[in-house]
């Protein structure tokens, strides 16, 4: 049995990199929600920047998850 260690290393590196990236983007989305809540608590208004940041970050996370499911489920190809 022969293992292609280079390919295994590439897959592991990409997996760890994408995982870290998704966690960071999700954390930025939570930060956007915190900014929105902070703006509402201070002045009774809303923060469009916080809402936009949260929306974009959570949509990016959902897109990565949907793409992963697409790659895993063979009926979707």
C-alpha positions in Angstrom: 0.0 0.0 0.0 1.4 3.3 -1.1 0.3 6.6 0.5 0.8 9.9 -1.3 2.0 11.9 1.7 2.2 15.1 -0.3 -1.5 15.0 -1.3 -2.4 14.1 2.3 -0.4 17.1 3.6 -2.1 19.4 1.0 -5.6 18.2 2.0 -4.8 18.6 5.7 -3.3 22.1 5.2 -6.3 23.3 3.1 -8.8 21.8 5.6 -7.1 23.5 8.6 -6.9 26.8 6.6 -10.5 26.8 5.5 -11.6 25.9 9.1 -9.7 28.8 10.6 -11.0 31.2 7.9 -14.6 30.2 8.5 -14.2 30.6 12.3 -12.7 34.0 11.8 -15.5 35.1 9.4 -18.1 33.8 11.8 -16.5 35.7 14.7 -16.5 38.9 12.6 -20.3 38.3 12.1 -20.8 38.0 15.8 -18.8 41.2 16.2 -21.1 42.9 13.7 -24.1 41.8 15.8 -22.5 43.2 18.9 -22.0 46.5 17.2 -25.6 46.6 16.2 -26.8 45.8 19.7 -24.4 48.4 21.1 -25.7 51.1 18.8 -29.3 50.3 19.7 -28.5 50.4 23.4 -26.7 53.7 23.3 -28.9 55.9 21.2 -31.9 53.8 20.4 -30.9 53.8 16.7 -29.5 51.1 14.5 -26.0 50.6 13.0 -26.2 49.8 9.4 -22.4 49.0 9.4 -22.9 46.3 12.1 -25.9 44.8 10.4 -24.2 44.7 7.0 -21.0 43.2 8.4 -23.0 40.5 10.2 -25.1 39.7 7.2 -22.1 39.4 4.8 -20.1 37.3 7.2 -23.0 34.9 8.0 -23.8 34.6 4.3 -20.2 33.8 3.5 -20.2 31.1 6.2 -23.4 29.6 4.8 -22.0 29.6 1.3 -18.9 27.7 2.5 -21.1 25.1 4.3 -23.3 24.7 1.3 -20.3 24.2 -1.0 -19.0 21.6 1.4 -22.3 19.7 1.4 -22.3 20.0 -2.4 -18.9 18.4 -2.6 -19.8 15.6 -0.2 -23.2 14.5 -1.6 -22.7 12.8 -5.0 -26.4 13.2 -6.1 -25.8 17.0 -6.3 -23.2 16.7 -9.0 
